[in-house]
Amino acid sequence: MDATPQRSRAVFSTEDFGLMKEAIGEHIKKIADDPRSAKFSNLYHRLGRLG
């Protein structure tokens, strides 16, 4: 029996991060006056660092 832990697999690809960033960027434009837009903007920038 092998006791070596299994390597975890990535859930999202680099391309996925680009697509999510694009979608969130468009969403931010639509909800610019919504207080939640700041949270989406932060997410947008975090995705940019990943992808």
C-alpha positions as CSV (number, residue, x, y, z in Angstrom):
1,M,0.0,0.0,0.0
2,D,1.4,3.4,-1.0
3,A,1.3,6.0,1.7
4,T,2.4,8.8,-0.6
5,P,-0.3,11.5,-0.7
6,Q,-1.8,12.1,-4.1
7,R,-0.9,15.3,-5.9
8,S,-3.9,17.6,-6.2
9,R,-5.0,18.7,-9.6
10,A,-5.8,22.2,-10.6
11,V,-9.5,23.0,-10.9
12,F,-9.1,25.9,-13.4
13,S,-6.8,26.3,-16.3
14,T,-4.9,29.5,-17.1
15,E,-7.4,30.1,-20.0
16,D,-10.2,29.8,-17.5
17,F,-8.8,32.6,-15.4
18,G,-8.7,34.8,-18.5
19,L,-12.3,34.0,-19.3
20,M,-13.5,34.7,-15.8
21,K,-11.6,38.0,-15.7
22,E,-13.2,39.0,-19.0
23,A,-16.7,38.1,-17.7
24,I,-16.2,39.8,-14.4
25,G,-14.8,42.9,-16.2
26,E,-18.1,43.2,-18.2
27,H,-20.2,42.6,-15.0
28,I,-18.3,45.4,-13.2
29,K,-19.4,47.8,-16.0
30,K,-23.0,46.8,-15.6
31,I,-23.1,47.2,-11.8
32,A,-20.9,50.3,-11.5
33,D,-23.3,52.0,-9.1
34,D,-23.8,48.9,-6.9
35,P,-21.7,48.9,-3.7
36,R,-20.7,45.3,-4.5
37,S,-18.8,46.5,-7.5
38,A,-15.7,47.1,-5.3
39,K,-15.7,43.4,-4.4
40,F,-16.0,42.4,-8.0
41,S,-13.2,44.8,-8.9
42,N,-10.9,43.3,-6.2
43,L,-11.7,39.8,-7.6
44,Y,-10.9,41.0,-11.1
45,H,-7.5,42.2,-10.0
46,R,-6.8,39.0,-8.1
47,L,-7.6,36.9,-11.2
48,G,-5.2,39.1,-13.2
49,R,-2.4,38.1,-10.9
50,L,-3.2,34.4,-11.4
51,G,-3.8,34.2,-15.1
